[in-house]
Amino acid sequence: MLQKLRVRFVIRWKKGHFFFNEKGEKKKLWQIGLHKKYLSHKEIRDSHTGEKMPCDVWWAPIWHEQYEYQLYLVKVRVNKKVWYLVTNERIRTAEQAWEIVFAYRRRWQIELVFRYGKSELAMESPRLYAMENRLKLLGIVTLVYAFLLHLLTPIHGDLVEMILHLKCKRTGKRCKKAIAPLYRLRWAISRLWDDYRPSLGYLLAPNIQTLQSLSDKRC
């Protein structure tokens, strides 16, 4: 299905599944590349602790009996664990292999975005069955999310600090060193607007139809 849609993919495959290696031999995924010397080495930073840790990669072309196109295996050894990444991206150099590794490591950030959308932006149960209504809601949520991310740019650093100090002040060391306090920012703005609800009339000029309807009611 991914190939039919022409989607680039990186999948962490189960090591017990069978593939064909370069010689056409059918082996389990963990057996392909066994006892092979890793081709490239780097130190990567742990996203949770910030510490650097050694990482080694090895890659080779592989095939699957139910998939007619070329696949590539990227074997990654990091933090005493081994990943078997299968991709349809062509890999010829070490730089291309590392791109696959870092693309897979970004998966957790994507999961965090999904969790934020469900928990903070009420996307877990929209209760809208018409596709048009769902798309409208998704557009509104996307606009709100983009607005929050825009506020986290360095140019608005003083404004964000003031909002957090007013409505979501925290004295803990972890909160003070947070690079992107997205959860606290949404909560602080929500509480600020509850106390001082903004009037759209001060932000946006009313259109002609609104003025006409108001004038008709007054008459």
C-alpha positions in Angstrom: 0.0 0.0 0.0 2.9 2.4 0.8 4.6 1.7 -2.5 1.3 2.1 -4.3 0.9 5.6 -2.8 4.5 6.3 -3.5 5.3 7.0 0.1 8.9 6.9 1.5 8.9 4.7 4.6 11.1 3.5 7.4 9.9 0.6 9.4 11.5 -1.1 12.4 10.9 -4.7 11.4 10.7 -7.7 13.6 14.0 -9.5 13.5 12.4 -12.9 13.1 10.8 -12.2 9.7 12.4 -13.6 6.6 14.0 -11.6 3.8 16.4 -12.4 0.9 20.0 -11.1 1.1 22.2 -10.0 -1.8 23.0 -13.6 -2.7 19.3 -14.6 -2.9 19.5 -16.6 0.4 16.3 -16.6 2.5 17.2 -15.7 6.1 15.7 -14.2 9.2 16.3 -10.5 9.4 18.7 -10.8 12.4 20.8 -13.3 10.4 21.4 -10.8 7.6 24.5 -8.9 8.4 25.5 -11.2 11.3 29.2 -11.0 12.1 29.5 -8.2 9.6 31.7 -5.2 10.5 29.7 -2.0 11.0 30.4 0.5 8.2 30.0 3.8 10.0 30.3 5.2 13.5 29.1 8.3 15.2 28.2 9.7 18.6 24.6 10.8 18.8 22.8 12.7 21.6 20.1 11.1 23.7 17.0 13.1 23.4 16.0 12.5 27.1 19.3 12.8 29.0 21.2 14.9 26.5 24.2 12.6 26.9 26.2 11.4 23.9 26.3 7.7 23.1 28.2 5.7 20.5 26.2 4.5 17.5 27.2 2.1 14.7 25.4 1.4 11.4 25.5 -1.3 8.7 23.4 -1.4 5.6 22.7 -3.7 2.7 20.0 -4.3 0.0 17.4 -6.9 0.7 14.2 -8.3 -0.8 10.9 -9.6 0.5 8.9 -12.3 -1.3 5.7 -10.4 -1.2 7.2 -7.1 -2.3 8.5 -6.7 -5.8 10.5 -3.5 -5.2 14.0 -3.0 -3.8 14.3 -2.6 0.0 17.3 -1.8 2.2 18.2 -2.9 5.6 19.9 -0.5 8.1 21.2 -2.3 11.1 21.8 0.1 14.0 23.6 -0.6 17.3 23.0 2.0 20.0 22.9 1.9 23.7 23.5 -1.9 23.8 20.4 -2.4 21.5 20.1 -3.3 17.9 17.6 -1.9 15.5 16.6 -3.4 12.2 15.3 -0.6 10.0 13.8 -1.5 6.6 13.2 1.3 4.1 12.5 1.8 0.4 15.0 4.7 0.2 18.1 3.9 -1.8 21.2 3.7 0.4 24.6 3.9 -1.2 26.6 6.0 1.2 27.0 6.5 5.0 25.2 9.8 4.9 22.1 8.2 3.4 22.2 5.5 6.1 22.4 8.1 8.9 19.5 10.0 7.4 17.4 6.8 7.9 18.6 6.5 11.5 17.8 10.1 12.4 14.4 9.9 10.6 13.5 6.9 12.8 14.7 8.6 15.9 12.3 11.5 15.2 9.3 9.1 15.6 8.9 10.0 19.3 8.5 13.7 18.5 5.7 12.8 16.1 4.0 10.7 18.9 4.3 13.7 21.2 2.5 15.9 18.6 -0.3 13.4 18.4 -0.6 13.2 22.2 -0.7 17.0 22.5 -3.4 17.2 19.9 -5.5 14.6 21.7 -5.1 15.8 25.2 -4.6 19.6 24.9 -6.5 20.4 21.7 -9.5 18.0 22.2 -8.8 15.9 19.1 -9.2 12.5 20.8 -13.0 12.4 20.4 -14.3 15.2 18.0 -17.7 13.5 17.6 -18.1 14.9 14.1 -19.2 12.4 11.5 -19.4 14.5 8.4 -16.0 14.8 6.6 -16.5 18.5 5.9 -17.1 19.2 9.5 -14.0 17.2 10.5 -11.9 19.1 8.1 -13.1 22.4 9.4 -12.3 21.4 13.0 -8.9 20.1 11.9 -8.3 23.5 10.3 -9.2 25.4 13.4 -7.0 23.1 15.6 -4.1 23.4 13.2 -4.4 27.2 13.3 -4.4 27.2 17.1 -1.4 24.8 17.2 0.5 27.0 14.7 -0.2 30.1 16.9 1.2 28.4 20.0 4.3 27.3 18.1 4.8 30.8 16.8 4.7 32.2 20.3 7.6 29.9 21.2 9.9 31.5 18.7 12.7 33.5 20.4 11.3 36.9 19.3 8.3 36.3 21.7 10.4 35.1 24.6 9.6 38.0 26.9 5.9 37.8 26.2 5.7 34.1 26.8 7.7 34.5 30.1 5.2 37.2 31.2 2.2 35.0 30.4 3.6 32.0 32.2 4.5 34.2 35.2 0.9 35.6 35.4 -1.2 32.4 34.9 1.1 29.3 35.2 4.0 30.2 37.4 6.3 27.3 38.3 9.4 27.4 40.5 10.8 23.9 39.8 14.1 23.6 38.1 12.7 21.4 35.3 10.0 23.9 34.4 12.5 26.8 34.4 14.8 25.0 32.0 12.1 23.8 29.6 12.9 24.8 26.0 9.3 24.6 24.7 6.7 24.9 27.6 3.9 24.1 25.2 1.5 22.6 27.7 1.9 25.4 30.2 1.6 28.1 27.5 -1.8 26.7 26.3 -3.0 26.5 29.9 -1.8 30.0 30.8 -3.4 31.6 27.7 -6.7 29.7 28.4 -6.8 31.0 32.0 -5.8 34.5 30.9 -8.7 34.6 28.4 -11.1 33.3 31.0 -10.3 36.3 33.2 -9.9 38.9 30.4 -12.0 37.6 27.5 -10.9 39.3 24.3 -13.4 41.0 22.1 -13.0 40.3 18.4 -14.3 43.8 17.6 -11.1 45.3 19.0 -9.0 42.9 16.8 -10.9 42.6 13.6 -13.1 45.2 11.9 -16.7 44.0 11.3 -17.7 43.3 7.7 -20.4 45.1 5.8 -23.0 42.4 6.3 -22.6 42.5 10.0 -23.1 46.2 10.1 -26.2 46.0 7.9 -27.8 43.3 10.1 -27.1 45.3 13.2 -28.6 48.5 11.7 -31.7 46.6 10.6 -32.3 45.3 14.1 -31.9 48.7 15.6 -34.5 50.1 13.2 
